[in-house]
Amino acid sequence: MATKAVLWDLGNVLLDWSPAYLYREHFEDEGELKHFLEEVCTMAWHAEHDRGVPMAENRKHLIAQYPHYEEQIRAWETGVDRMVSGTIPGTEQAMHALNARGVAQYALTNLPAEWTDYVINGFAPMKHMRDVVVSAHEGVIKPDRRIYEITADRIDFEPSEVVFFDDRASNVEAARAFGFDAEVFEGSKKLHADLKKRGLLSETDI
């Protein structure tokens, strides 16, 4: 079946996102930075934000446990702009090129509610998205099958007509199991090749 649309993950596919970018402003010592991100504000803790738990609620137990890090813990919510170091080379160009060819584009992102406005309204390629499925608004995160069901209901194409790009293999595997075409994002060279082999871009587009 012909590919007719593209579904994008955002973090580390379009947006160069890393909490370390922010926290190097807070910690001069790399060892303390590593300890903070591995033991205090962890990705497991952050996943609750992606599920829709408010950051103001989710940080209470951390502040109680690590009161000397209160400023840094609170910065997780307010410092998202400093966690993002622009866009990933090649992805933004691909999005613009797809738009010029009239290819439908959507986004499916694990994202906290508090960061949604910044992400959706802060980057030019996002204006090409016909819809953005945000995990925090749905109360479920990738790779849970339910979020792919929600996404399928929100887009105008059959899952088999849509190619999904995500930087995590587990999310790609879950998307394929649901019925989407999907590829692991590994940089612009592979991305552009994946789009061209599906006939969504030509050699002259990028």
PAMAR-903507 format. One record per residue (C-alpha): residue in three letters; x, y, z. Coordinates in steps of 0.25 Angstrom, whole numbers, padded with zeros to 4 digits, always signed. Layout:
% PAMAR-903507
ALAXYZ ...
***
This chain:
% PAMAR-903507
MET+0000+0000+0000 ALA+0005+0014-0004 THR+0010+0023+0007 LYS+0002+0035+0008 ALA+0006+0042+0021 VAL+0017+0044+0032 LEU+0015+0043+0047 TRP+0026+0049+0055 ASP+0032+0047+0069 LEU+0038+0060+0073 GLY+0048+0059+0084 ASN+0061+0055+0078 VAL+0055+0054+0064 LEU+0051+0068+0062 LEU+0056+0075+0075 ASP+0070+0073+0080 TRP+0065+0070+0095 SER+0074+0067+0107 PRO+0072+0071+0121 ALA+0087+0071+0122 TYR+0087+0084+0114 LEU+0080+0091+0125 TYR+0086+0085+0137 ARG+0100+0088+0132 GLU+0096+0102+0136 HIS+0093+0097+0150 PHE+0105+0088+0152 GLU+0119+0090+0149 ASP+0123+0076+0153 GLU+0120+0066+0143 GLY+0119+0055+0154 GLU+0108+0063+0161 LEU+0101+0065+0149 LYS+0101+0051+0146 HIS+0096+0047+0160 PHE+0085+0057+0159 LEU+0080+0052+0146 GLU+0081+0037+0149 GLU+0077+0038+0164 VAL+0068+0050+0166 CYS+0061+0055+0153 THR+0061+0042+0146 MET+0054+0038+0133 ALA+0045+0029+0141 TRP+0041+0041+0149 HIS+0039+0049+0136 ALA+0031+0039+0130 GLU+0020+0042+0140 HIS+0019+0056+0134 ASP+0017+0050+0120 ARG+0006+0042+0126 GLY-0001+0055+0130 VAL+0003+0056+0145 PRO+0005+0071+0148 MET+0020+0074+0150 ALA+0015+0083+0163 GLU+0010+0070+0169 ASN+0021+0060+0164 ARG+0032+0069+0170 LYS+0027+0069+0184 HIS+0033+0056+0188 LEU+0046+0059+0182 ILE+0047+0073+0189 ALA+0044+0066+0202 GLN+0055+0056+0199 TYR+0065+0065+0193 PRO+0062+0079+0199 HIS+0076+0084+0195 TYR+0073+0082+0181 GLU+0059+0089+0181 GLU+0064+0100+0172 GLN+0069+0090+0161 ILE+0056+0081+0163 ARG+0047+0093+0160 ALA+0055+0097+0148 TRP+0051+0084+0141 GLU+0037+0091+0138 THR+0042+0105+0135 GLY+0055+0102+0128 VAL+0050+0094+0116 ASP+0055+0104+0106 ARG+0069+0102+0111 MET+0067+0087+0110 VAL+0065+0088+0095 SER+0077+0092+0086 GLY+0070+0095+0074 THR+0065+0085+0063 ILE+0072+0072+0058 PRO+0079+0074+0045 GLY+0072+0069+0033 THR+0058+0067+0040 GLU+0053+0081+0039 GLN+0057+0082+0024 ALA+0050+0069+0022 MET+0037+0074+0028 HIS+0037+0087+0020 ALA+0040+0078+0007 LEU+0029+0069+0010 ASN+0019+0081+0012 ALA+0023+0087-0001 ARG+0019+0073-0007 GLY+0006+0073+0000 VAL+0009+0061+0008 ALA+0001+0060+0021 GLN+0008+0061+0034 TYR+0005+0058+0048 ALA+0012+0057+0062 LEU+0011+0047+0073 THR+0019+0051+0085 ASN+0022+0047+0099 LEU+0021+0061+0105 PRO+0017+0068+0118 ALA+0005+0077+0118 GLU+0014+0088+0123 TRP+0023+0088+0111 THR+0012+0086+0100 ASP+0011+0101+0097 TYR+0026+0103+0096 VAL+0028+0091+0087 ILE+0016+0093+0078 ASN+0017+0108+0076 GLY+0032+0110+0077 PHE+0037+0103+0064 ALA+0034+0106+0050 PRO+0032+0092+0045 MET+0021+0090+0055 LYS+0011+0098+0046 HIS+0012+0087+0036 MET+0005+0077+0046 ARG-0010+0074+0043 ASP-0011+0069+0057 VAL-0002+0066+0069 VAL-0005+0055+0079 VAL+0001+0059+0093 SER+0002+0047+0103 ALA-0001+0056+0115 HIS-0014+0060+0109 GLU-0017+0046+0106 GLY-0012+0040+0120 VAL-0004+0029+0113 ILE+0010+0028+0107 LYS+0017+0021+0096 PRO+0019+0009+0094 ASP+0006+0006+0100 ARG-0004+0001+0089 ARG-0015+0010+0094 ILE-0007+0023+0089 TYR-0006+0017+0075 GLU-0021+0014+0075 ILE-0024+0029+0079 THR-0014+0033+0068 ALA-0021+0025+0057 ASP-0034+0031+0061 ARG-0029+0045+0059 ILE-0022+0044+0046 ASP-0029+0043+0032 PHE-0021+0031+0027 GLU-0021+0016+0030 PRO-0009+0013+0039 SER-0002+0005+0027 GLU-0002+0017+0019 VAL+0006+0025+0030 VAL+0021+0024+0033 PHE+0024+0027+0047 PHE+0038+0032+0051 ASP+0043+0030+0066 ASP+0057+0030+0072 ARG+0053+0018+0081 ALA+0052+0004+0075 SER+0042+0000+0086 ASN+0032+0011+0081 VAL+0035+0007+0066 GLU+0032-0008+0069 ALA+0019-0004+0076 ALA+0015+0004+0064 ARG+0018-0007+0055 ALA+0010-0017+0063 PHE-0002-0008+0063 GLY-0001-0006+0048 PHE+0007+0006+0045 ASP+0019+0006+0035 ALA+0030+0011+0044 GLU+0045+0014+0044 VAL+0055+0016+0055 PHE+0061+0030+0054 GLU+0076+0030+0053 GLY+0079+0043+0046 SER+0076+0051+0034 LYS+0083+0042+0024 LYS+0075+0030+0027 LEU+0062+0039+0029 HIS+0063+0044+0015 ALA+0066+0031+0009 ASP+0054+0025+0016 LEU+0045+0036+0011 LYS+0051+0035-0003 LYS+0049+0020-0004 ARG+0034+0022+0000 GLY+0033+0032-0011 LEU+0030+0044-0002 LEU+0042+0052-0006 SER+0051+0052-0018 GLU+0066+0053-0020 THR+0064+0068-0023 ASP+0055+0071-0011 ILE+0066+0072-0001 
***
